[in-house]
Amino acid sequence: MSELGVAYVLLNLLQNFLLGIGSFVIDLILSFISFMPTDPFNGLLDVASEPFFAYMPYINWFIPIDYLVILIGSVLDAYALMIVFKYVKKILHSLLNSQGSMLKVLGFLFS
């Protein structure tokens, strides 16, 4: 058997071992979830039983709620991205304008 064949067999055995370990972990997690109690908020957030649910198509005709939810989510994502960018920019500015040399900054970043 050549070296390539031995490497193939070893990699195949390693793959089967890792897949077996992964499936065992997933089965273990699923068995733990089956022992957990059910959702305590099951009936609390039942939207179909609300009195305004019958009028929702008429309200949605004047105010497109699905579009409004997508628009608000997009605005919040853009605002969060702006805040993250602002603080990353501040951190990089303070690191690059420090008193030490660039090697110290790189050593600090990669340590």
URJO-V938472 format. One record per pair of residues at least 12 apart in sequence whose C-alpha atoms are under 7 Angstrom apart, sorted by sequence separation. I is the first residue (numbers start at 1). J is the second residue. D is the distance in whole Angstrom. If there is no record, write none. Layout:
I;J;D
I;J;D
//
This chain:
none
//
